Amino acid sequence: MARSHGRFLYTVAYRLTGNDADAQDLVQEVLLRVRRGLATYRPGSLEAWLSRITTNAFLDETRRRKRRPSEPLPDDPDRVLAGGEDAATALASATLSDDVQGALRGLPDEYRAAVVLCDVVGLPYGEIADQLGVPVGTVRSRIHRGRAQLRSVLVSTDDEGVR
């Protein structure tokens, strides 16, 4: 599972979280959930099932962090290892520019999840609604509002670059 769908899982996780470390953690959590849920999997779209698990794990973690905020580790050079960007990060970041990824990171979680599932994963609205547990109309609204916010941020970024 990890070998055949690892890149797909990482890409979805990276788009949802916006950074490599959180994406790797999310993929690990997803793989654990997949292993536990494999017995209940009904044949169908495996990628839709995996993206649903990834999105739910992301939203669960987001809710948990809101309930229990944590403080990041201090910037201690002795504890931080310098390293280059790994291949998975390079691949994931190569498909979307830093501006777009930054704008995605700035979206509210519910908008980001809907936009990523639609525009990055390519799921139809009905499957996104099932994954997020909301009506299709809510999915359409979140995608519309998320895209509008992305457009607004990206246009203002372009305008600043022109000046």
BAPA-370683 format. One record per atom (N, C-alpha, C): residue in three letters; x, z, y. Coordinates in steps of 0.2 Angstrom, whole numbers, padded with zeros to 4 digits, always signed. Atoms other than C-alpha are relative to their C-alpha. Layout:
BEGIN
alaXZY...
// end
This chain:
BEGIN
met+0004+0000-0006met+0000+0000+0000met+0004+0000+0006ala-0004+0000-0006ala+0013+0005+0012ala+0005-0006+0001arg-0004+0006-0001arg+0024-0010+0009arg-0004-0006+0002ser+0004+0006-0002ser+0010-0023+0010ser-0004+0001+0006his+0004+0000-0006his+0001-0016+0024his+0003+0005+0006gly-0004-0005-0004gly+0014-0005+0033gly+0000-0003+0007arg-0001+0003-0007arg+0017-0017+0048arg-0007+0000+0003phe+0007+0000-0003phe-0002-0019+0051phe-0002+0007+0002leu+0001-0007-0002leu-0004+0000+0051leu+0004+0002+0006tyr-0005-0002-0005tyr+0011+0003+0062tyr-0003-0004+0007thr+0003+0003-0006thr+0004-0010+0074thr-0006+0003+0003val+0006-0003-0003val-0013-0003+0076val+0002+0007+0002ala-0002-0007-0002ala-0005+0015+0077ala+0004+0000+0007tyr-0004+0001-0006tyr+0007+0009+0090tyr-0004-0001+0006arg+0004+0002-0006arg-0006+0001+0101arg-0005+0006+0002leu+0004-0006-0002leu-0017+0017+0100leu+0004+0006+0003thr-0004-0006-0003thr-0003+0030+0103thr+0004-0002+0006gly-0004+0002-0005gly+0008+0020+0114gly+0007+0001+0000asn-0008-0001+0000asn+0025+0026+0108asn+0001+0000-0008asp-0002+0000+0007asp+0035+0025+0092asp-0001+0006-0004ala+0000-0006+0004ala+0036+0043+0087ala-0007+0002-0002asp+0007-0002+0002asp+0017+0046+0088asp-0003-0005-0005ala+0002+0006+0005ala+0014+0029+0079ala+0002+0002-0007gln-0002-0001+0006gln+0025+0034+0065gln-0003+0006-0003asp+0004-0006+0003asp+0017+0051+0063asp-0007-0002-0002leu+0007+0002+0001leu+0000+0043+0064leu+0000-0004-0007val-0001+0004+0006val+0005+0030+0050val+0001+0005-0006gln-0001-0005+0006gln+0011+0045+0039gln-0007+0003-0002glu+0006-0004+0001glu-0006+0054+0042glu-0005-0005-0004val+0004+0005+0002val-0015+0038+0038val+0001-0001-0008leu-0001+0001+0007leu-0006+0035+0022leu-0002+0006-0005leu+0003-0006+0004leu-0010+0053+0016leu-0008-0001-0001arg+0007+0000+0000arg-0028+0050+0020arg-0002-0006-0005val+0001+0006+0004val-0028+0033+0011val+0001+0002-0007arg-0001-0002+0007arg-0021+0041-0005arg-0005+0005-0002arg+0005-0004+0001arg-0034+0054-0004arg-0007-0003-0001gly+0006+0003+0000gly-0048+0042-0001gly+0000-0006-0005leu-0001+0006+0004leu-0042+0028-0013leu-0005+0000-0005ala+0005+0000+0006ala-0054+0033-0027ala-0007-0001+0003thr+0007+0002-0003thr-0069+0031-0015thr+0000-0007+0003tyr+0000+0007-0004tyr-0064+0014-0008tyr-0004-0005-0004arg+0004+0005+0003arg-0076+0001-0011arg+0002-0007+0002pro-0003+0006-0002pro-0069-0017-0012pro-0004-0003+0006gly+0003+0003-0007gly-0072-0026+0005gly+0007-0002+0004ser-0005+0001-0005ser-0061-0028+0020ser+0005+0006+0000leu-0005-0005+0001leu-0045-0018+0016leu+0002+0002+0007glu-0002-0001-0007glu-0039-0020+0034glu-0005+0003+0004ala+0005-0004-0003ala-0055-0014+0041ala+0000+0007-0002trp+0000-0007+0003trp-0055+0001+0030trp+0006+0004+0003leu-0006-0004-0002leu-0037+0005+0035leu+0000+0001+0008ser+0000-0001-0008ser-0040+0002+0054ser-0005+0006+0001arg+0005-0006-0001arg-0055+0014+0052arg+0003+0007-0001ile-0004-0006+0001ile-0044+0027+0045ile+0005+0002+0005thr-0005+0000-0006thr-0031+0024+0058thr-0003+0003+0006thr+0003-0002-0006thr-0043+0025+0072thr-0003+0007+0000asn+0002-0007+0001asn-0051+0041+0065asn+0005+0005+0000ala-0006-0004+0000ala-0034+0049+0062ala+0002+0001+0008phe-0002+0000-0007phe-0030+0045+0080phe-0004+0004+0005leu+0005-0004-0004leu-0046+0052+0088leu+0000+0007-0002asp-0001-0007+0002asp-0044+0068+0077asp+0006+0003+0003glu-0006-0003-0003glu-0027+0071+0083glu-0001+0000+0008thr+0001+0000-0007thr-0032+0067+0101thr-0004+0006+0002arg+0004-0006-0001arg-0046+0080+0100arg+0004+0007-0001arg-0004-0006+0001arg-0034+0093+0092arg+0005+0001+0006arg-0004-0002-0006arg-0022+0091+0106arg-0003+0002+0006lys+0004-0002-0006lys-0035+0093+0119lys-0002+0008-0001arg+0002-0007+0002arg-0040+0110+0110arg+0006+0004+0001arg-0006-0003+0000arg-0022+0115+0108arg+0006-0003+0003pro-0005+0004-0003pro-0011+0108+0121pro+0007+0003-0002ser-0007-0002+0002ser+0008+0109+0116ser+0005-0002+0006glu-0005+0002-0005glu+0023+0109+0127glu+0006-0004-0003pro-0005+0004+0003pro+0036+0096+0124pro+0007+0004+0000leu-0007-0003+0000leu+0054+0101+0119leu+0004-0001+0006pro-0004+0001-0006pro+0066+0104+0133pro+0005-0006-0001asp-0004+0006+0000asp+0077+0089+0138asp+0007+0003-0001asp-0007-0003+0001asp+0093+0097+0129asp+0004-0006-0004pro-0004+0006+0003pro+0106+0083+0126pro+0002+0002-0007asp-0002-0002+0006asp+0112+0093+0111asp-0005-0001-0006arg+0005+0000+0005arg+0096+0092+0102arg-0004-0007-0001val+0003+0006+0000val+0091+0074+0106val+0005-0005-0002leu-0005+0005+0003leu+0099+0060+0096leu-0001-0007+0004ala+0001+0006-0003ala+0102+0044+0105ala+0000-0005-0006gly+0000+0005+0005gly+0097+0029+0095gly-0003-0006+0003gly+0003+0006-0002gly+0092+0011+0097gly-0007-0001-0003glu+0007+0001+0002glu+0075+0004+0095glu+0000-0003-0007asp+0000+0003+0007asp+0070+0001+0076asp-0004-0006+0000ala+0003+0007+0001ala+0064-0016+0070ala-0008+0001+0001ala+0007+0000-0001ala+0046-0010+0069ala-0002+0001+0007thr+0002+0000-0007thr+0045-0005+0087thr+0002-0006+0004ala-0002+0007-0003ala+0054-0021+0092ala-0006-0005-0001leu+0005+0005+0002leu+0041-0031+0083leu-0007+0002+0004ala+0006-0002-0003ala+0026-0021+0090ala+0000-0001+0007ser+0000+0001-0008ser+0032-0021+0108ser+0001-0007+0002ala-0001+0008-0002ala+0037-0040+0107ala-0007-0003+0001thr+0006+0004-0001thr+0019-0045+0106thr-0004+0002+0006leu+0004-0002-0006leu+0012-0035+0121leu+0006+0002+0005ser-0005-0002-0005ser+0022-0033+0137ser+0000+0007+0002asp+0000-0007-0002asp+0027-0016+0144asp-0006+0001+0004asp+0006-0001-0005asp+0014-0018+0158asp-0006+0001-0004val+0006-0001+0004val+0000-0021+0145val+0000+0006-0004gln+0000-0007+0004gln+0005-0007+0134gln+0000+0006+0004gly+0001-0005-0005gly+0007+0004+0149gly-0007+0001+0002ala+0007+0000-0003ala-0010-0001+0155ala-0005+0003-0006leu+0003-0002+0006leu-0017+0002+0137leu+0000+0008-0001arg-0002-0007+0000arg-0009+0019+0137arg-0004+0004+0005gly+0003-0003-0005gly-0018+0023+0153gly-0008+0001-0001leu+0008+0000+0001leu-0036+0020+0146leu-0002+0006-0003pro+0003-0006+0003pro-0047+0034+0141pro+0000-0002-0008asp+0000+0001+0007asp-0046+0036+0122asp-0005-0004-0003glu+0006+0004+0003glu-0063+0029+0118glu+0000-0007+0002tyr-0001+0007-0002tyr-0060+0013+0128tyr+0006-0003-0004arg-0006+0003+0003arg-0042+0011+0121arg-0002-0001-0007ala+0002+0001+0007ala-0049+0013+0103ala-0004-0007-0001ala+0004+0006+0000ala-0062+0000+0106ala+0003-0007+0002val-0004+0006-0002val-0051-0012+0115val+0005-0002-0005val-0005+0002+0005val-0037-0011+0102val-0003-0003-0006leu+0003+0002+0006leu-0049-0013+0087leu-0003-0007+0001cys+0003+0006-0002cys-0057-0028+0096cys+0006-0006+0001asp-0005+0005-0002asp-0042-0037+0104asp+0007+0000-0003val-0006+0000+0004val-0027-0032+0094val-0001-0001-0008val+0002+0000+0008val-0035-0029+0076val-0004-0006-0001gly+0004+0006+0001gly-0048-0043+0079gly-0006+0002-0004leu+0006-0002+0003leu-0063-0033+0072leu-0006-0002+0004pro+0006+0002-0004pro-0080-0039+0076pro-0004+0007+0002tyr+0003-0006-0003tyr-0091-0027+0086tyr-0004+0004-0005gly+0004-0004+0005gly-0102-0022+0071gly+0005+0005-0004glu-0005-0005+0003glu-0086-0015+0062glu+0003+0005+0004ile-0002-0005-0005ile-0080-0007+0077ile-0005+0006+0001ala+0005-0005+0000ala-0096+0002+0079ala+0000+0005-0006asp+0000-0004+0006asp-0096+0008+0061asp+0006+0005+0000gln-0006-0004+0000gln-0078+0014+0063gln+0000+0006+0005leu+0000-0005-0005leu-0081+0023+0079leu-0006+0005+0000gly+0006-0004+0001gly-0098+0030+0074gly-0004+0000+0006val+0004+0001-0006val-0107+0023+0089val-0004-0006+0000pro+0004+0007+0001pro-0120+0009+0092pro+0004-0005+0003val-0004+0007-0002val-0114-0009+0095val-0001+0000+0008gly+0000+0001-0007gly-0120-0008+0113gly+0005+0005+0003thr-0005-0005-0003thr-0109+0007+0116thr+0007-0003-0001val-0007+0003+0001val-0094-0003+0109val+0001-0006+0005arg-0001+0005-0005arg-0098-0018+0120arg+0001+0003+0007ser-0001-0003-0006ser-0099-0006+0135ser+0007+0002+0001arg-0007-0002-0001arg-0082+0002+0131arg+0005-0005+0000ile-0004+0005-0001ile-0074-0014+0128ile+0000-0004+0007his+0000+0003-0007his-0080-0021+0144his+0003+0004+0005arg-0003-0004-0005arg-0075-0006+0154arg+0007+0001-0001gly-0007+0000+0002gly-0059-0005+0145gly+0004-0006+0003arg-0003+0006-0003arg-0055-0023+0149arg+0000+0000+0008ala+0000+0000-0007ala-0060-0021+0167ala+0005+0005+0003gln-0005-0004-0002gln-0049-0006+0169gln+0007-0003-0001leu-0007+0003+0001leu-0034-0015+0161leu+0001-0006+0005arg+0000+0005-0005arg-0038-0030+0172arg+0002+0003+0007ser-0001-0003-0007ser-0038-0019+0188ser+0007+0003+0000val-0007-0003+0000val-0021-0010+0183val+0005-0006+0000leu-0005+0006+0001leu-0013-0027+0178leu+0000-0004+0007val+0000+0004-0006val-0018-0036+0194val+0003+0004+0006ser-0004-0004-0005ser-0012-0021+0205ser+0007+0000-0001thr-0007+0001+0001thr+0004-0022+0196thr+0003-0006+0002asp-0003+0006-0002asp+0006-0040+0199asp+0000-0001+0007asp-0001+0000-0007asp+0002-0038+0217asp+0005+0004+0003glu-0006-0004-0002glu+0015-0025+0219glu+0007-0004-0001gly-0006+0003+0001gly+0028-0036+0211gly+0001-0006+0005val-0001+0005-0004val+0024-0050+0223val+0002+0002+0007arg-0002-0002-0007arg+0027-0040+0239arg+0007+0000+0001
// end
